[in-house]
């Protein structure tokens, strides 16, 4: 099957925004403008959790369809290793159907994926426990020496193979955003800072080649602890040094444009911990990203469901809605990424889009 051409564009994402805002369904403040002029929803669809089975495939496909048709979401986030490659394929099938039905256009949808973790294929005839050896090592895509902690690699051959698998799984010629997945968290404590930065440079050079071939628009780093930990942490990484490396590799027009990290009511470090150097001062992660003109997407806004059960209720919102509204109101963020598969949860979460994000004073009162 031919891959779908195109990419998210300023014109297309404005069209998506205007279609729903003109009807008064959501306020214009629900959409955020990126440095490249894209208009992206302040709620994104995440696809991390779920079993690698047909019923979950169907749930993900329906969630993608409902999110896009609602006009409230035009950001979809995934990774090659999510559900053993089935998450990407579920998204690809749903997006293709919607484009073919003319429910949405490719240039209206922002598609992001990640690579770096070893990702066996749940739909392959090769058993999961043999997949890496049979499909990657024996075929020359991965050397055992490149594997860190039994789960992660960032060699050029490996990342090249993984990116092509993501394009095929999603069924698109061009990916809007590709993250290097938790590389600093996995690799820095094992290989050390000097070797890690050598590897990071090679990865960025590869991603720039993907951009030059018109198969990738932008790249970024999806992280866990490294960007929001104390400077003494074993995996600590500064935004400043990563941006400097990207400029060395790609010049002023480099493609390193986005970060992803956890942020929620129980994990507020990105908004309160001044751990990032910015022009000789110390700033929060959000402030450092803004200073470097990087877009921020945040993960686990509901703390994998715990805040939906035990979190606070604010302004008459449900616990889940309160947590989501908090995350999308953080100054400097584009969107929290929320996994939602049931129609009930989807409806509850999407109603938050009808509200303007909180003013900064209201947001900070809950920190």
N, C-alpha and C positions, 0 to 999 in steps of 0.2 A: 504494500500500500504506500502510495506516495506521501512524503512528509508535507505537512501544511506549511506554506510559506508565510512570511510576514513576521512582525514583532509588535510589541506594545509601542504606540506612538503618542506624541502629544495630541495630535488631532483625534486619534481614536479614543484615547482615555477621556478627553474633553467631551467627546460625543456621548460616551457612556455616562459620564457625570451629568451632562445637561439633560439627558433623556429622563433621568429620575428626579433631578432637582427642579426641572421645569414643571413637574407635576406636584411639587410640594411634598413629596414622599419623605425626603431627607433634606436637611439643610446643606448648603454648599460647604460648610465647615466640616462636614463628614469626609470630604476629600482633601488630600494634602498634595501640594505641588512638589515635585522633586527638582533637583538642579537641572535635569534634562528636560523639564517641562511636562513630565507625565502627571496626570491627575489620578491618584491612587486612593482607594477606600481606606478609611481609618480602622477597618476590621478586615483581617485577612483570614483565609481558610487554611488551616494546618491539617496535615494528613499523617501524623506520626503513629498514632495508636491504632490497634486493631489486629485481628488474626489474619494470617495469609490464606484466606478462603474465599469462595465465590460470594457468600452472603455479605461479607465485609466489602468486597469489590462493589457489589450493587449499592450498598449504603454510601460508599464514598462517591460513586458516580452520581447518585441522587443528590448528595450534599453539594457537589460541584454545580450541578444543574440548577438546583434551587437557589444557591447563593448568587450565581450569575444572573439568573432570570429576575431575582428580586431587585436588581439594580443597586444593591447595598454592598456588594463585594466584587472587586475586579482584581484582587491579589490572591494568588494560589501558590502555596508553598509546599514543597515535598523534598524528598531525598532518594537517591538510588537505593539505599539500604532499608528504607521504610517498608515494612511488611514484605521484605525479601523481593523487592522490585515491583511488587503488585500495586503499590500506591501510585507510582508514576503511570503505570498502564491504565489504572482506573481513571485517573485524571485525563489521560490522553483520549480514552474512548469517549468520555463525557464531553470534553471540549470539542472533539471532532463532530459529534452529533449536533451540538448546539450551533456550530459554524455551518454545517450542512443544512440545518433547518433555518438558518439566518436569524437565530435568536440572539446571536452575538457575533462580532467580527474578531478576527485574530488580533487586530491592532488595538482592541479595547481591553485585552486581558494581559495581565502581567504574570508570567510564569517563572517561578524560581525553583531551582533544585540544588542539591549539594552532592559532593563526592569526597572521598577520603577514607571512609570506613569500608572494610571488606563487605561485599554485598552478594551473598549467594542468591540464586534465583529459585523461588519456590515453584515455578512452573517449568523448570528444566528437568529433563530426564536424569540428569546427574544428581545424586543425593546431596543434600545440603552440606554434609560433613566432608564431602569430597570435591565440592564445586570449586573452591579456590585453587586446589591443586590441579584439577583436570582442565578447567576453563581459563585460568589465569596464569598459573606457574608454567604448566607444560606448553602453553601456547605463546610464551614469551612476553606476556603482559606484566608480569610481576616476578621479582626475585624474592625468595624467602628472606634474604638479608634486608630487604626494604620494609618488611613488616615490623611494626612497633607494637609491643604489648599484645601481640596475637590478633589485633583487630584493625589496625590503621596503617595506611601507606600514603606517600605523597610523591612517589617517583614519577617522572615524566611519562614513561610507558604506561604505568598504571592509570594515572589520571586521564591520559588520552583515551584509553579503552573505556573507562568509566563514563566519560563525557559522551562518547558516541552511543553507549548503551542508553543513557538518559534521553538523548535526542530521539532514538528509535522508540523507546518506551512511551515517551510523551507524544510522539508522532509529529514533531515540529522541526522545521529547518533551523530555526534560530531560537535560542533560549534567552530570555530577557535578563536573567541573573543566575550565576553559578557561584555558590559558596564553596570555599574550602572548609570542610566539615570538621569542626573541633580539632583542628590540626595543632594549634598551640597547646591545648589542654592535653592531648594525647602524646605529642612528640617532645615538647620542651623539657619536661622533667626527665626524659629518657636520653635524648641525644645532646642536650645542652644548647645554650643560646647561639653560639657561633655556628654550629652545624644546622640548627633549625633555620637560621636566617639564610644560609646557603640554599637549603631546600625550598624555603619560601620564595626566594628570588627565582629559582627555576620554575616553580609552579606559576608565578606571576608571568614569567616569560611565555610559558605555555598558554596561559589564558589570553595573553595579548595576541598570540598567534590564532587562537580561536576567533577573536574579534576581527582580526585581519581577514579571515576566511568567511566572515559574515555569518558565522554560526553562533556567536555569542555577542550580547550587547554590553553587559557589565559583569563584574565579578566582585566578590566580597569574602568576608570571613564570618562563619557561624561559630560561635564560641559558647562555652559554659562558664567556667570560672575566670579564665585568663584576663579578660578585659575589665572585670569588676572586682578582682581580688586586690589585696594589699600589695604594695610594691615588693614585699619580701616573699610573696607566694612563689612556689616552684614553677608555676606556669604563667606568671604575670607577663603581660604584653602591653606595650603602650601604643595608642593610636598613632602618635606622632612618628614613631620609628617605622610602622607599617606603611603609612602614607609616604614617608620619605623614600622607602624602598620602591613603592609603586611608581613614584616619579622618576626614580633612577632607571627603572625598567621601561616605562611607557611614556615618559615625558609628561608635559602638562596636560595632555589629553588622555592620560592613562585611564584604564577601565575600572580601577578599584573605587567603587562608589557606595558600598553598602556594608553594614554590620548587622549581625543578629546575636542576641544575648537574652538570658532570662530576666524578666522583670515582672513583679507582681507585688501585692500588698505585703507578702511575707519575705520577699527578696527585693528590697528597694535600693540596693547598693548603687545602681547606675545613676540614680538621682540624688544620692546623699553623700557617697564616699568620694572625696577629692583625691583620687589616686592617679590621675592622668596629667602629665606635663603638657602645658599649653603656653607657648611663648614665655617660658621661665616661671610660670605660676603653676599651681595645682588646681585642677578642675575635675568635675564629675565626668563620667563616661559620656553622658548625654551632651554636656557642654563641649567636650573634646570633639565629639562627632560633628556637632554643629560648626565648630571652628574650622574643621577640615572639610566641610561641605559633604559629609557622608550621611546617607539616609539610614535610619535605624528601624529595624523590625524586631519585635520582642516576642519571646517564646513563653510558654506555660503561664498565661495570664490567670488561669484558674488553679494553678499549682496542681495540675493533673486531677482536677475535680475536687480537691480538698477545700478550696475557698468557696465552691458552690454549696458545700455542706456546712462548713463551719465559719465562713467569712462574715464580715459585717454586712448589714443592709443600710444603704445610704439613699436619701432622697426618695424613698418609696420604691426603690428598685429591688429586685430579688438579689440574693447573695451573688449569683453568677453574673447578673447584669452590673452590680456594683463593682465587682472585681474587673470586669471588662471595661467599664467606663473609666475606672482609675487608670488602667494600663494605657488606654487610647488617649488619655488626657495629659500624659507626661510631655512636657515641653521638649521638643527635639525628636519625638517619635513619629514614624509614619503610621504603623499599625501593629497591634498585637496579633499574633497568629493563633487562632483557636480551632482545635479539632472538634468538629460537631457532625455527628452522623445521623442522629435521630431527628425526625421532623419536629418533635416537641422542643428539643434543645436548640435546634436551628432557629425556630421561630422566636424563642425567648431571647436568644443572643442577638439576632438581627434587628430586633426592636430597639436595641441600644443605638443603632444608626439613625434613628429618628430624632435623637437628642443631640444638641451641640455638645462637643467635648467641654469639660469643666474649665473654667478660668484657672489660671495658674495658682491663684491664692486658694481656691477651693481644693485643687489637687494637692497642694502642699500641706493643707490642714489635715490630710489623712496620712501623711508620711509618718 
